[in-house]
Amino acid sequence: MALLEVKDLEKTYFNEGVSTPAIRGVSFEVNKGEFVAVMGPSGSGKSTLLHILGFLDGATRGEYRFDGKTMDDYSQEEIARIRNEKMGFIFQTFNLLPRTSVLENVKLPLLYSGVAESLWDGMAKKAIDAVGLSRRLEHESSQLSGGEKQRVAIARALVNDPQVIFADEPTGNLDSKSGQLVMEILQRLNEESGHTIILITHETYTAEHAERVIHLYDGLVKSDGRVNHRLKAKEFTK
């Protein structure tokens, strides 16, 4: 069943009378439980597409449906709730509060949810355990390595058990070993927990953790196909 449906999607930016097309008629679907990588060089429209899929921005033309409804079908309150409860976001720059503990960082999305406060610690600890950082629970994020910070960001994205996780260049600021561990975690979340994952990347070896790759070039889909030699999580170093 399609969780995300994109049809003839276009996004054009206008600045002082100059129009710059970023997305030019893109169409595809992502089913529940898929792990899809969106690849392309800088300026190909990857991040613009992610912002539209994550309800962080709107399209100029075309249609985007999330869970059967377009952005126009939802009220602003519903959009905010969907972003908080049904979508998780992981960014290259981590976006953690530096002088705040791992536990408190992961609990942040719960502040805006309808979940009873008495459940927050348990939910956050479960998400932190899923990324292997239970021993760092009370450490401030400023005391962590880059790889650990990104794992905290994954736990934060995971804490509300979202339908889809958007990961925008999650290994971009990491060394190869830390990046591999982050991709292993994302792949296990997909394979073992069934989370739908949309990965934005320009790295071929990172995209090979996905089961399907969409190639963007100049705002157009150049190819969309299965990964022939997908890496297996069990082959990674734990």
NORWO-V193856 format. One record per pair of residues at least 6 apart in sequence whose ideal C-beta (glycine too) atoms are under 6 Angstrom apart, sorted by sequence separation. I is the first residue (numbers start at 0). J is the second residue. If there is no record, write none. Layout:
BEGIN
i/j
I/J
I/J
END
This chain:
BEGIN
i/j
29/35
39/45
50/56
127/133
188/194
200/206
206/212
11/18
12/19
51/58
189/196
214/221
37/45
96/104
140/148
156/164
170/178
214/222
11/20
95/104
109/119
213/223
10/21
170/181
185/196
198/209
10/22
51/63
169/181
9/22
106/119
8/22
9/23
211/225
212/226
9/24
210/226
7/24
8/25
106/123
209/226
105/123
132/150
7/26
207/226
210/229
5/25
6/26
130/150
5/26
102/123
105/126
5/27
22/44
105/127
186/208
208/230
21/44
130/153
207/230
4/28
54/78
130/154
22/47
83/108
3/29
21/47
22/48
182/208
1/28
2/29
127/154
145/172
146/173
54/82
83/111
126/154
145/173
1/30
2/31
83/112
164/194
0/31
126/157
146/177
153/184
168/199
126/158
149/181
163/195
164/196
165/197
166/198
167/199
53/86
101/135
102/136
101/136
123/158
170/205
104/140
122/158
10/47
100/137
101/138
100/139
98/139
97/140
97/141
95/140
187/232
186/232
104/151
10/58
11/59
10/59
105/154
183/232
8/58
9/59
101/151
105/155
108/158
9/60
108/159
9/61
183/235
8/61
95/148
105/158
7/61
130/184
6/61
93/148
6/62
5/63
93/152
4/64
3/65
89/152
89/153
89/156
88/156
87/156
87/157
87/161
84/159
86/161
85/161
85/162
86/163
87/164
88/165
89/166
90/167
91/168
89/169
91/171
91/172
53/165
49/165
49/167
49/199
45/199
34/189
32/193
33/195
34/196
35/197
36/198
37/199
38/200
32/195
31/195
36/200
38/206
36/206
45/215
44/215
43/215
36/209
43/216
35/209
38/212
44/218
34/209
34/210
35/211
36/212
37/213
38/214
39/215
39/216
2/195
23/218
25/220
22/218
23/219
27/223
21/218
20/218
END
